[in-house]
Amino acid sequence: MKVIPPSFKILDFLDQQSLAVRIEHCGRICYKSEDRITPESALPFVEKMAEHGHNSVLEMGVVTLEVCADDSKIDELFLCQPKYLHISREQGRLLITASIRAWREMLLNHPDCAVVRAACALLHERHPYFFASILPEGGLIMPGISVRKVPLEDVERLPAGLLAKHRHIAVKFIVNRAVTHELVRHRPCQFLQESQRYCRYSEDKFGSEVTFIRPLFWADDSEEYAVWWQAMEETERLYFKLLETSTPQAARTVLPNSCKTEIIVYANLEQWRHIFKLRCSKAAEPSMREVMIPLREEFAKRWPELFV
Ligand SMILES: Cc1cc2nc3c(=O)[nH]c(=O)nc-3n(C[C@H](O)[C@H](O)[C@H](O)COP(=O)(O)OP(=O)(O)OC[C@H]3O[C@@H](n4cnc5c(N)ncnc54)[C@H](O)[C@@H]3O)c2cc1C
C-alpha cells in the first residue's frame, strides 16, 4: 500500500486550451485513463461523451457569451427558468456563462426560445461536435440577435461583482473519500471524480497497490497511527482477495474513507467564496481545512479583491 499527503492543483492552465481538450483532461479522471491522451484524442473522446450521454463530463466546458437582443426575446429566455445559466442583464445586453451541458439541455428543452437558438448557433459554429446530434429541424440561425463569445481576458477585466459570477475555475484535489463526499454536497459546482467502480487498483498503472491519504489526526509514532496503518494493510489485503473473484465495484465495498480519491471541482468565484467560508471555518472537518485554507490563499493571490 501507499500513503500520501492530500494536495490540490488549480487547473488554470486548462483555461488556455480548447473546450474539447479541457473536457477530455477532466473527463479522464473518472477512469484514470490520462495515459491515453494524445494530440488527436480530444475530439473522439468528447464525441463519445456527448453520444453516450455522460453529461457531467460536458459540464467541464464553460463559456461566457454576450447576447444583444430585444427585451421581449430576453424575457422569453427568463420564462424558460434557466437554472444552470449564470446571467447578468444590463440594457438589452446579457452576459451568460454556462457549460456545454447546460446549453445542450436548454436547446433540447426550449428549442423555440430565440436566445437559446442564437447562443447554440454560435457554439455549434465553433464546436459542431457538441450539437450535431441534437440540432432542431431548420437549423439554428436566429436573425436579430447578436451573440459573441467573450474572451477570458475580458472576463478577467470585469468589475468584481461580475467577475465573481462569470469567472469559473477548476481545482483538482487529491484527498480522502470523506472529503470528496463533503465536497459534492456543494450543489452549484460541477464535479468529476475517480471512480472506484472502474479503477482496479491491483493493475500495474496503480502500482498494484491501494493508495491512502495520510490522516492528520495522529503523530507518526503514536499508537493510534499504528492501528490505522494496520487497518489499511488489512483492507488492502481483503480488497485484493475479493478482486480475485469479483469486479472492482463489488470489491470496493471494503474500501475505507481514507482511500485516495481524485476529484475536480469547477465553480465560479462566487461559489468558491462560499465554499471557503464554510470549509475554512473552525467548525469544518480538519482534513477539509487542511486543503481549503492553503487553497484560499492561492485564490487570494490571484484575485485579491475577492478573497482577502
Ligand atoms: C461544519 C459543517 C457541518 C456539516 N454537518 C452536516 C451534517 O451533519 N449532515 C449533513 O447532511 N450535512 C452537513 N453539512 C453539509 C451542509 O449541510 C451542506 O450540505 C454543505 O455545507 C453544502 O453547503 P450549502 O448548503 O451552502 O450548499 P448547497 O446545499 O449546494 O447550496 C448552495 C446554494 O444552492 C442553492 N440550492 C441548491 N439546491 C437547492 C435546492 N434544492 N433548493 C433550494 N436551494 C438550492 C441555494 O441557493 C444555496 O444557497 C455540514 C457542513 C459544514 C460546513
The ligand as an ORCA input file, in Angstrom:
! r2SCAN-3c Opt
* xyz 0 1
  C     -19.367     22.450      9.605
  C     -20.325     21.684      8.755
  C     -21.039     20.624      9.275
  C     -21.944     19.907      8.493
  N     -22.650     18.872      9.021
  C     -23.532     18.191      8.285
  C     -24.297     17.090      8.796
  O     -24.177     16.737      9.952
  N     -25.164     16.435      7.966
  C     -25.339     16.812      6.676
  O     -26.157     16.202      5.965
  N     -24.634     17.823      6.147
  C     -23.733     18.514      6.904
  N     -23.007     19.519      6.345
  C     -23.213     19.831      4.944
  C     -24.151     21.033      4.776
  O     -25.443     20.737      5.258
  C     -24.258     21.450      3.308
  O     -24.834     20.397      2.555
  C     -22.938     21.761      2.697
  O     -22.177     22.561      3.538
  C     -23.135     22.470      1.360
  O     -23.345     23.842      1.616
  P     -24.560     24.662      1.058
  O     -25.789     24.373      1.835
  O     -24.152     26.055      1.001
  O     -24.603     24.108     -0.450
  P     -25.862     23.728     -1.275
  O     -26.808     22.930     -0.470
  O     -25.368     23.136     -2.519
  O     -26.486     25.133     -1.556
  C     -25.826     26.180     -2.238
  C     -26.854     27.082     -2.859
  O     -27.520     26.341     -3.877
  C     -28.908     26.652     -3.904
  N     -29.663     25.387     -3.909
  C     -29.183     24.238     -4.449
  N     -30.087     23.282     -4.415
  C     -31.185     23.817     -3.855
  C     -32.493     23.293     -3.557
  N     -32.822     22.039     -3.855
  N     -33.383     24.126     -3.015
  C     -33.071     25.415     -2.728
  N     -31.850     25.943     -2.960
  C     -30.920     25.160     -3.529
  C     -29.174     27.579     -2.738
  O     -29.334     28.849     -3.308
  C     -27.929     27.557     -1.907
  O     -27.635     28.826     -1.395
  C     -22.106     20.243      7.123
  C     -21.363     21.311      6.598
  C     -20.469     22.015      7.381
  C     -19.670     23.145      6.758
*
